[in-house]
Amino acid sequence: MSSGSQPAFDPAWVRENPNPLAEHYREFRVAQRLLLTGHSHQAWPDRARRGLDRSWTDAAELVDSKWERAFAATERVQEGYRRLLGGPEGPITLSQSTHDLLVRLFSALDWKERPRAVTTDREFYSARRQLLRMAEEGIEVDWIPAEPVDEVGERLAEAVDDRTAVCLVSTVFFSTGEIAGDLRPTLAACRQHGAILVLDVYHHLNVLPLDLQDAGLDEAYVVGGGYKYCQLGEGNAFLRTPPDCALRPVATGWFAAFDSRSRMPEGEVPYGPGYHRFMGGTFDPVSHYRGAAVFDFFRDLEMAPEKLRKASQWQVGRLRERFDLLDLPPDRIRRPDVPLERQGGFLALEAPRAAEIRAELLERGVYTDSRRTTLRLGPAPYLSRSQLDDAVEALAEVVGR
């Protein structure tokens, strides 16, 4: 049973009208709005305000002595992520964005001896843009096709060689929501050739169960964040590194050697223990207070990834079924033939005018988003059955026009 007087989350709640979970999200008005942006920005539970209030109180009362409590909030967020990764060993560093962490990680690699990166053609912009810019400066980037996703791990493995510094791949692709196939061959190839494997789990975490050890991926570096399915809001991105990581990032801030802050280092620049290695400088801890409060909320209502996956699969399945019944012209909009069990937390629809459809849906009060010719409908555990049906009806009206 959940702690306190609140009943534990039941995946069947998403089939009800109204959804009982919506009571915990009153300030975001999730029961009054059609927020199909669950893959991009989920609503924050009302409990998140406790963290924001606590951050203000600590700052006001303690001023510069607030950092002990701020780091306590940081550690609670780190442990929240560790649970979602299956409890693996290895430091977890927090930062404002995954890009911030990727820059520090890339800066630690030996690009002179290994001037090559391997990735897919479906990675999120935080990695894609940075790698494109690095390619302009002479780094060789091999863009491996993500499709078909079931064999992407084997294709990446074949591309890794002794000149490769890093291989980066998403476990769920942000544009289509498809789940990548077995990535153990990729990790084996990286291990053989001395490269590192970086997994982007942003679209995986807290909507699909993930256990790095069970998946055979506990030697991988992992990036992700809480802006989407974790409901933590901005400023809670993370980098998990293997326990034996000894990389020395060139892009480094004074928090990376926090214990040496009272003196300038002499000789080789030192790095602190654990997660400090990839830290930057002074950060705003408010996001960590908020994130810690949300992780507490998920724990108290027993909203585990296994339950959230059941709820998400029913919601995505409902959207698929209702969309198929519309029988809309496929040259205007169509649903790619992806098995439901291979789909992540949102429904991707192919439409040449996806951006226009998104804009017209917004005028009707339906929040979605688009990426080029893909319209993305992302449910969340606080939405009800009728809300999903209303959103699909609005889509039919827009496309019919």
Disulfide bonds with the S-S distance in Angstrom:
none
